[in-house]
Amino acid sequence: MLKARVSLLNRVLARSYATAASPHALVFLEHRQGDLDSASLSALTAASQLGGQVTGLVVGSPEEVPSVVEKAKKLNGLTTLLHCASPQYTTLLPETVSPLLEKLLSQNSPFTHVVSAHSSSAKSILPRVAAKLDVPAVSDITSLEHDAASGSTTFTRLIYAGNAISTVRASSSIPIKFFTVRSTAFAAAGAGDAAESEVKALDSVEVSDPPTEHLSTSLTKSDRPDLGVAGRVVSGGRALKNAETFQSTLYPLADALGAAVGASRAAVDAGYADNSLQVGQTGKVVAPELYMALGISGAIQHLAGMKDSKLIVAVNKDPDAPIFQVADVGLVADLFEVVPELVEKLKQ
């Protein structure tokens, strides 16, 4: 009897307990014309906050990938960099890129999280792959916290045009957690002097006869900063009357400030500006150091895209305009008098 008890005690003491796997994030790094997108650098920062290994993935044409890899391997926070080059990846289509990710994330995959910026490409690719793997995806997160003990990850994301915050917990039962990142909520990762990350090449997964074909890409060319990453933004609303007035009023001020130009949805719908300049819930989300709202009333949909700006300056003739509720500096005046005077002062 004594021997049996000792044997049982030894088995109890020797029993091992399973622990949650250390996080290992795969970050989808987007690029254009040989340069990494700044939004992807914000996604890298978010992935680093998980507290584990971070692997980057660069996919593209054989002409562009080598130069992107040279820049990406120096990024802070990356432990490994995977890259795959193929003519079919010249333009990233969900139908051609998804099979590569599915193969990479198949059985015995080391990855616990898949991260990307909340871009138009990623919004098409990541949910598609997540559905194929039968796991959920969380979009446009603004913060995250990983519990190493339980293996769960908690995210926050804005809902109802930014008027409420939703907290989402992805439990350890979800083997791979997919999420996209709101770039304005995380600082962009930079290149460091530390040792470069390990670089590995992947074989492409060729898709024969894809159902979708890329025909052309139309880009709005401008010498001004890109709206999504600009440190200063000058935006105009419906009060600017027409496209000619929009340009003649806003562009000189934007040039004097070295700022990007934005527009409200009302201005875009009226044809004053291209829809690539739209700021708001259904446009671009920006958080510059300076945001100037000229002739913008401040509809809730517009506020959702710019209220995280560091300094908001509003000019409107209506003293009751909602924009003044979020503005740091407000001026009740005629913008057609204020803007030319401001341009002259800036030129002095």
N, C-alpha and C positions, 0 to 999 in steps of 0.2 A: 504493500500500500504506500509506504514511504517513497519507494522508487518511482511509483506512478505519479505521485504528487510532484516530486522533483522534476520528472520529465515534463509534466504539464507546465510547471513554472518556467522551465527553460524555453519551451515553445512560445509562451506568452511574452517573455523578455526578448526573444529573437524575432518576434513578429515585426514586419516592416509596414510602414504606412505610405500610401501613394501621395505624392506632393504635386501641386500644380506645376505645369511646365513653365519654364522661364519664357517671357514674351520674346518673340522673334518676328519683327515686322518686315513686310515687303512693301516698299514704297515705289509706286509707279511714277517715274520721273518723266514729265513731258518736256518737249523742247521744240524750238522753231528756228530754222535757219542756223543751226549750230549752237544756239544758246539755250540754256535751261530756262524754263518758265519760272518766274519768281513765285508763283502760286505753289509750284511743286516744292520749292525750298521751304515754304511754310508747312507743307505736309510732312517734310522731313523733320522739322522741329517738333511737330506733334507726335510723330512716331518715336522720336528720341525720349519723349516724356513717359513712354511706357516702361522704361527702365531696363530694357533688354537689348539684344542684338538688333541691328537695323541693316537690311539689305536693300539696295536700290536696283531698279530695273529700267534699263534704257532700251527702247524699241524704235527702230526706224530704218531708213534706207542705208545701203552700204556707203553712200557718199557722206551722210551726216553723222552717223553713229560714232565713228572714230574720234572726231573732234569733241563731241559731247562727252564721251567717256573720259577724255583727258581732263575735262573740267570737273566732271562729277566725282571722279575718284579722289579729289582733294577736299571734298565737302566734309565739314565737321559732322560727326554723328554717324557716318556710314562705316560699317565694318566690312561689308562685301558689296561689290558692284557686279551685277549681271547685265549682259547686253546681248541683243539679238538683232542682226541686220539681214534684211531681205528686201528685194524690190517690191514685194507685196505690202510691206510696211511703210512705203513712202508716204502714204496717207493712212492714218490710223482709223480703220473701219472696225466697228464692233464684230462684224462677221469674220474678219481675218485675224484680229488680235486675240479674241476670246479663246480660241483653241490653244494658243500658246500659254495663256494664264491657267487654263484648265489643266494642262499637262503639268505645269510647274507646281500646281497646288493639289495634285492628285494624291493618292494614298502614300503614306509615310512622308508627307511634306513636313519640313521643319517649321513652317510658318504658322504663327498663331493669329496674326493680324495682316490685313491688306489695306494699304492707305494710299490715298491720292488727293490731289486738290479737287475742289468742287467745280471742275471745268466741264465744258460741253462734251468733250471726248470721254472723260472719266465717268460722267453721268450716264453715258451710253454703254460703256464697257463693264464697269464694276458690277452694277446690278445684274447684268446678263450672266456674268461668271458666277456670282453668288447664287443666282437661281439655279444654274446648272449643278452647283454643288449642294443645293438644297439648304442654304443657310441665309439668314437675313442680312440686310445691309442698312447702315445708319448714315444718313446724308447730312452734309453741311454742319458739322459739329463745331462748337465754339470752345469747348474744353473737354478734357478727359482725365480719368484717374484709374489706374490699374491696381487691383488688389492682388498682390503676388501670392498671398496665402490661399485665396479661394480660386484664383484664376479668372475672376470676373473683371470686366471693364465697364466703367460708368461714364457716359457721355452727356453733355448738355448741348441743346440746339434750340434755336429760336423758332417760335411758331406764332401764328396770327400776326404776320407782318412785323415781328419783333416785339410784340406787346406781351408775350409770355415766354417763359423758358421751360422747355421740356427736358426732363432728366430720364435718360434711357440706360438701363443696365443690361449688358450682354453677359450672361452667365457662363460658367466654365463648360456647360453642356454644349455650347456652340464651338465647334472645333477651330474654325477660322472666322474671325470677326472682321467684316468689311466695313470701312467707313471713309467718307470724303470729308475734307476739311475746309472750313471757311478761311480763306487766306488772310483776311484782315484780323483774325483772332489770334494768329501766331506769327511771331517774327520769322523772317526768312533766314534759313541757315546759311552760314558763310563758309568760305574756304579757309582752311587752317594750315599751320606749318607742321602739324603732326604727321605721322606716317600715313602714306596713302592707303586706301582700302584695297583689299584683294580683288582683282578683276577676273571674271570668268565669262567665257562666251557660251551662248546657248544655241542649239540648233533650232532653226525655224520650223514651225508646223505649217506646211503648205496647205492651202485650201483651194481645191480645184473647183472651178466654176462658182465663185462666190455669188450670192444672190444680189449683192449691192455693188455698184461700180461708182467710183469717184469721178466726176466729170470735170469740175473746175473749182477753184478757190478764189473768191473775190475779197480782197483786203482793202480797207480804206487807208490810203497812205497819208501820213502827216508828219511834219517835222516836230510837232509837239509831243510831250511825253505820253506814254500809253495811259489811258484812263484808269485801268485797273491797278496800276502801281505808282501813279504820280503822287508826289508829295504835296502838290497844290492842284486844286480843281476849281474851275469857274463854270457854273451851270446856269442855264437859262430856262425860263418857263414859257407858258402861253402868252404872257404879257409882251413878249418880243415881237408879236404881230405876224411876222412872215420870215421866210428863210433868209432873205437879203438883210433884213434888220437884225436877225439873230447873228449873222456873221459879222456885219459891220460894227455891232455893239460889243459882242463878247470876244471876238478874236483879238482885237488890239489889247484888251485887258489881259487876256490869257498870255499873249506874247510878252507883255511888259512884266508879268509875274513869273514867266517860265512855267506856266500851268497847262494842264490838260483841260479840254473842253467837255462838259457834260450837258445833259438835258433831262428835263422831266418827261414823263410819258406823254403828257398833254402836248408838249412841244414836238415830240417825235411823231405822234399820231397826226398832228396838224401839218407835218411835212417840213418843219423848220430845220430838223437835224436828222442825220442818219440814225437808225436804231442801234448801231454799235456804240452810240454816245449816251444811250439811256441809262440813267441811274435810278435804282429802285428795286422793289420786290421782284419785278419781272425783267429787270435789266441787270446792271452790274452793281455789286456791293463794293463800296469804296470806304477807306478810312484814312484820308490824307491828313497832313499836318494842318492844312488850311482848306476849307470848303466854302466857296462863295455861292450863295443861292440868290440869283437875281430874277425878280419877277416870278418866283416860285411860291405858291400858296402854302405848300407843306402838307400835301395829302399823305395819309398814313402809308400808302404804298411807296411814296418817294422817301419818306423818313426812314423806312426799313433799309434803304440802300446807302444811307450816308450819316446816320445819327451817331456812329462811332467815331466820326472825324474829331480830331483834337481841338480844332478851333473852327466854329461855324459862324459865318458872317452872312446876314440876310438883309436884303434891300427890297422893300415892298411898300406900295402906297396904302395898303390896307393894314391898319394898326392891329386888327384882330386876326390876321393871318396866322394859321397854326404853326408856320415855320418859326415864328418868334418864340414859341414855347421851348424849342430846342436850341435856338441860336445863342451863342456866347456874346455876339455883338449884333445888335439890330438897328436898322435905320429906316424910319418911316419917311420915304421920299420917292420921287420919280427917278427910276433907274436911268432914264435917258438924259437926265441932268447930272446924276451922280457919277455914272461910269466914265463919261468923257473927262470930267474934272479929275477923277481918280487916275486915269491914264496919264494926263498931263503931269500930275504930281509925281507919279512913278518915274517918268522920263527925266525929271529934273535931277 
